Amino acid sequence: MENRVVEHLPQAAGHGVSQMAGSALPAALQGGFSAAMADSVLVPAVVILLGAVAAAFFLPANAPTRR
């Protein structure tokens, strides 16, 4: 997640999480930080969705169903 923050906020490079903890973001940085956090939430969701779609193709098309 730190890599995504540095990608969207290049001025944050070199600062550890502990150095930035507890500080408020200036208004100019809030947009980039928000985009980085959105990416960090959306990427795992997309991977899970793609995995579920791929797993659906492993089910046989004409398998008998249980009743």
C-alpha positions as CSV (number, residue, x, y, z in Angstrom):
1,M,0.0,0.0,0.0
2,E,2.9,2.3,0.7
3,N,4.0,1.9,-2.9
4,R,0.6,3.1,-4.2
5,V,0.8,6.1,-1.9
6,V,4.3,7.0,-3.2
7,E,3.1,6.6,-6.8
8,H,0.2,9.0,-6.2
9,L,2.1,11.3,-3.8
10,P,5.8,11.5,-5.0
11,Q,6.6,14.0,-2.3
12,A,5.9,11.3,0.3
13,A,8.8,9.2,-0.9
14,G,11.4,8.5,1.8
15,H,8.9,9.1,4.6
16,G,8.1,6.0,6.7
17,V,4.6,5.3,7.9
18,S,5.6,6.1,11.5
19,Q,6.9,9.6,10.4
20,M,3.6,10.4,8.7
21,A,1.3,8.9,11.3
22,G,-1.0,11.3,13.1
23,S,-0.4,14.2,10.7
24,A,-3.2,15.7,8.7
25,L,-2.9,15.9,5.0
26,P,-2.9,19.2,3.3
27,A,-5.8,19.9,0.9
28,A,-3.4,19.6,-2.1
29,L,-2.4,16.0,-1.2
30,Q,-5.8,14.7,-0.2
31,G,-6.8,13.9,-3.8
32,G,-3.7,11.7,-4.5
33,F,-4.0,10.0,-1.1
34,S,-7.6,9.2,-1.8
35,A,-6.8,7.8,-5.2
36,A,-4.1,5.6,-3.7
37,M,-6.4,4.3,-1.0
38,A,-9.1,3.6,-3.6
39,D,-6.6,1.6,-5.6
40,S,-5.6,-0.4,-2.6
41,V,-9.2,-1.4,-2.0
42,L,-10.3,-2.0,-5.6
43,V,-7.4,-4.1,-6.8
44,P,-8.0,-7.1,-4.3
45,A,-11.7,-6.9,-5.1
46,V,-11.1,-7.2,-8.8
47,V,-8.7,-10.1,-8.3
48,I,-11.3,-12.0,-6.2
49,L,-13.9,-11.4,-8.9
50,L,-11.6,-12.6,-11.6
51,G,-10.8,-15.7,-9.5
52,A,-14.5,-16.5,-9.1
53,V,-15.1,-16.1,-12.8
54,A,-12.2,-18.4,-13.6
55,A,-13.3,-21.0,-11.0
56,A,-16.8,-21.0,-12.7
57,F,-15.2,-22.3,-15.8
58,F,-13.8,-25.4,-14.0
59,L,-17.4,-26.6,-13.3
60,P,-18.5,-29.2,-15.9
61,A,-21.3,-27.9,-18.1
62,N,-23.4,-31.1,-18.0
63,A,-22.7,-32.3,-14.5
64,P,-25.7,-34.0,-12.8
65,T,-27.2,-32.0,-10.0
66,R,-28.0,-33.4,-6.5
67,R,-31.6,-33.4,-5.2
